Amino acid sequence: MIKLSTVDLFKHMIPQNSVVLKEEELLLLQKEELSILNDIQDLCEEEGISFMLGGGTALGAVRHQGFIPWDDDVDLNMPRPDYERFVRAFSKKYGDRYWLHTPEKTKGYALLLARVRKKGTCVRTREDFFNRECGAFIDIFVIENTFGNPLMRKLHGLLCLAAGFLLSCRKFYRERKYMSRMLMQSKSVLDAHAYRSAKVSFFLKITIGRALSFAGIDAWRRFALKCYRLCNNNRTTY
């Protein structure tokens, strides 16, 4: 079965021109990320802003009392009201030290999460084909409200998945030359079935993205963001 989601696929792709971090380099990157996290924590404590560790970062904190040894990123979760306060306060306090990329304001940005990037460092990922501000980073995932009604909650979830997928397809089309090159360079590390599935997935997403190219990345990102923020009830239990 062909999967249109390419998240897991990217984890197994190693393009020829990619950089695989050595152990000492990974430790240096984790050290930079920890310094970013410390600055974020200081600001949040000063402003009374709530946040929590997410994903593998939370797992590493519990299981390893630090990073998962091979982990190269930090994920935070933040409720929407706290996130909006964070964005205002962070730029004022740390604008000289960090770039803050957000789906609300950053032009050409194709992600639905915020990314804090440290100036004076350089970490370039597959998300950065059109980005010059490529510092070491921490991702902030916004916790959105959803509806108490089970049917509305289900429909909201499906709408968000669809909107995120359309944005991803539009991004694939914008970056089609780089994506195709990345796939070709990863052929040697993928088995025959995985490579064929990847070719079909890439082709379908680029084709859908071409159909969506009547509007730019920013328009599709704003549309997806509206879908995510559809429930404005801060008293909901979901």
C-alpha positions as CSV (number, residue, x, y, z in Angstrom):
1,M,0.0,0.0,0.0
2,I,1.3,3.4,-0.9
3,K,1.5,5.9,2.0
4,L,1.2,9.6,1.2
5,S,2.7,10.5,4.5
6,T,6.4,10.9,4.0
7,V,7.5,11.5,7.7
8,D,8.7,7.9,8.3
9,L,10.2,7.8,4.8
10,F,12.5,10.8,5.4
11,K,13.9,9.0,8.5
12,H,15.4,6.3,6.3
13,M,16.6,8.6,3.5
14,I,20.3,9.6,3.5
15,P,21.2,11.8,0.5
16,Q,24.8,11.6,-0.7
17,N,25.4,15.2,0.3
18,S,23.9,15.0,3.8
19,V,26.0,15.3,6.9
20,V,25.9,12.5,9.5
21,L,26.9,13.8,12.8
22,K,29.8,12.2,14.7
23,E,29.3,11.5,18.4
24,E,31.2,14.6,19.5
25,E,29.4,16.8,17.0
26,L,26.0,15.5,18.2
27,L,27.0,16.3,21.8
28,L,27.9,19.9,20.7
29,L,24.6,20.3,19.0
30,Q,22.7,19.0,22.1
31,K,24.7,21.5,24.2
32,E,23.6,24.3,22.0
33,E,20.0,23.1,22.1
34,L,20.2,22.9,25.9
35,S,21.4,26.5,26.0
36,I,18.4,27.6,23.9
37,L,16.1,25.6,26.2
38,N,17.5,27.3,29.3
39,D,16.8,30.8,27.7
40,I,13.2,29.7,26.9
41,Q,12.7,28.4,30.4
42,D,14.1,31.6,32.0
43,L,11.6,33.7,29.9
44,C,8.7,31.4,30.6
45,E,9.4,31.5,34.4
46,E,9.6,35.3,34.3
47,E,6.4,35.7,32.3
48,G,4.4,32.8,34.0
49,I,4.2,31.0,30.7
50,S,3.4,27.3,30.7
51,F,5.2,24.8,28.5
52,M,6.2,21.1,28.6
53,L,8.6,18.8,27.0
54,G,7.2,16.8,24.1
55,G,8.0,13.7,22.0
56,G,11.4,12.2,22.3
57,T,12.6,15.1,24.5
58,A,10.1,14.1,27.2
59,L,11.1,10.4,26.9
60,G,14.8,11.3,27.1
61,A,14.2,13.4,30.3
62,V,12.4,10.5,32.0
63,R,14.4,7.5,30.7
64,H,17.9,9.1,30.3
65,Q,17.7,12.1,32.6
66,G,18.7,14.2,29.6
67,F,18.8,13.6,25.8
68,I,18.1,10.3,24.2
69,P,21.7,9.6,23.2
70,W,21.1,9.7,19.4
71,D,18.4,12.5,19.5
72,D,19.4,15.7,17.6
73,D,16.4,17.9,18.4
74,V,14.2,19.3,21.2
75,D,10.4,19.5,21.1
76,L,8.3,21.6,23.4
77,N,4.5,21.8,23.7
78,M,2.7,25.0,24.7
79,P,-1.0,25.9,25.0
80,R,-2.2,28.5,22.5
81,P,-2.7,31.4,25.0
82,D,0.7,30.8,26.5
83,Y,2.3,30.5,23.0
84,E,0.9,33.9,21.9
85,R,2.3,35.5,25.0
86,F,5.6,33.7,24.5
87,V,6.0,35.0,20.9
88,R,5.5,38.6,22.0
89,A,7.9,38.4,25.0
90,F,10.6,36.3,23.3
91,S,11.2,38.6,20.4
92,K,11.5,41.6,22.7
93,K,14.0,39.9,25.1
94,Y,16.0,37.7,22.7
95,G,15.6,39.3,19.3
96,D,19.4,40.0,19.2
97,R,20.2,36.3,20.0
98,Y,17.6,34.3,18.2
99,W,15.4,34.1,15.1
100,L,11.8,33.2,15.9
101,H,10.0,31.5,12.9
102,T,6.2,31.2,13.4
103,P,3.4,30.0,11.1
104,E,1.6,33.3,11.9
105,K,4.2,35.7,10.6
106,T,7.2,34.2,8.9
107,K,7.0,34.6,5.1
108,G,7.6,31.5,3.1
109,Y,7.5,29.3,6.2
110,A,5.9,25.9,5.5
111,L,5.6,24.5,9.0
112,L,2.7,24.7,11.5
113,L,5.0,24.8,14.5
114,A,7.2,27.6,15.8
115,R,11.0,27.3,15.6
116,V,13.5,29.1,17.8
117,R,16.8,29.3,16.0
118,K,20.1,30.5,17.5
119,K,22.0,33.2,15.6
120,G,25.7,32.5,15.0
121,T,25.2,28.8,14.5
122,C,24.2,26.8,11.4
123,V,22.1,23.7,11.2
124,R,20.4,23.1,7.9
125,T,17.7,20.4,7.5
126,R,15.4,19.3,4.6
127,E,13.0,22.1,5.8
128,D,15.6,24.8,4.9
129,F,15.9,24.7,1.1
130,F,14.5,28.3,1.0
131,N,15.7,29.5,4.4
132,R,18.8,31.5,5.2
133,E,18.2,31.7,9.0
134,C,19.4,28.2,9.7
135,G,20.7,28.2,13.3
136,A,20.5,25.4,15.8
137,F,16.8,25.2,16.8
138,I,14.1,24.1,19.2
139,D,10.6,23.3,17.9
140,I,7.5,24.5,19.8
141,F,4.2,22.7,19.0
142,V,1.1,24.6,19.9
143,I,-1.6,22.8,21.9
144,E,-4.9,23.8,20.3
145,N,-8.4,23.6,21.6
146,T,-10.9,21.3,20.0
147,F,-14.6,20.6,20.5
148,G,-16.3,18.8,23.3
149,N,-18.9,17.3,21.0
150,P,-17.5,13.9,19.8
151,L,-18.7,14.4,16.2
152,M,-17.4,17.9,15.9
153,R,-14.1,16.8,17.5
154,K,-13.7,14.1,14.9
155,L,-14.5,16.4,12.0
156,H,-12.1,19.0,13.4
157,G,-9.3,16.4,13.6
158,L,-10.0,15.2,10.0
159,L,-10.0,18.8,8.8
160,C,-6.7,19.6,10.4
161,L,-5.1,16.4,8.9
162,A,-6.4,17.4,5.5
163,A,-5.2,21.0,5.8
164,G,-1.8,19.9,7.0
165,F,-1.5,17.4,4.1
166,L,-2.4,20.0,1.5
167,L,0.3,22.4,2.9
168,S,2.8,19.5,2.7
169,C,1.9,18.9,-0.9
170,R,2.2,22.5,-1.8
171,K,5.6,22.5,-0.1
172,F,6.6,19.4,-2.1
173,Y,5.8,21.2,-5.3
174,R,7.8,24.3,-4.4
175,E,10.8,22.1,-3.5
176,R,10.2,19.4,-6.2
177,K,13.7,19.7,-7.6
178,Y,15.4,19.2,-4.2
179,M,13.0,16.5,-3.2
180,S,13.6,14.5,-6.5
181,R,17.3,14.9,-6.1
182,M,17.1,13.8,-2.4
183,L,15.2,10.7,-3.5
184,M,17.6,9.7,-6.2
185,Q,20.6,10.2,-3.9
186,S,18.9,7.9,-1.3
187,K,18.3,5.0,-3.7
188,S,21.3,3.1,-2.5
189,V,20.0,3.0,1.1
190,L,16.4,2.1,0.4
191,D,15.3,-1.4,-0.6
192,A,13.6,-1.8,-4.0
193,H,10.1,-1.8,-2.6
194,A,10.7,1.2,-0.3
195,Y,12.2,3.1,-3.3
196,R,9.3,2.4,-5.6
197,S,6.8,3.4,-2.9
198,A,8.8,6.6,-2.2
199,K,8.8,7.4,-6.0
200,V,5.0,7.0,-6.1
201,S,4.4,9.0,-2.9
202,F,6.7,11.8,-4.1
203,F,5.0,11.9,-7.5
204,L,1.5,12.1,-6.0
205,K,2.4,14.8,-3.5
206,I,4.1,16.9,-6.2
207,T,1.2,16.4,-8.5
208,I,-1.3,17.5,-5.9
209,G,1.0,20.4,-5.0
210,R,1.0,21.5,-8.6
211,A,-2.8,21.6,-8.6
212,L,-2.7,23.7,-5.5
213,S,-0.1,26.2,-6.9
214,F,-2.8,28.7,-7.8
215,A,-2.0,29.9,-4.2
216,G,1.3,30.3,-2.5
217,I,2.8,28.6,0.5
218,D,1.8,31.5,2.8
219,A,-1.9,31.2,1.8
220,W,-2.0,27.5,2.4
221,R,-0.3,27.9,5.7
222,R,-2.7,30.5,6.8
223,F,-5.6,28.2,5.7
224,A,-4.2,25.3,7.7
225,L,-3.6,27.5,10.7
226,K,-7.3,28.7,10.6
227,C,-8.4,25.0,10.6
228,Y,-6.1,24.3,13.6
229,R,-7.5,27.3,15.5
230,L,-11.2,26.7,14.7
231,C,-12.3,26.0,18.3
232,N,-12.0,29.3,20.2
233,N,-13.5,27.9,23.4
234,N,-10.7,28.1,26.0
235,R,-13.0,26.4,28.6
236,T,-13.3,23.2,26.5
237,T,-11.9,20.1,28.2
238,Y,-10.3,18.9,24.9
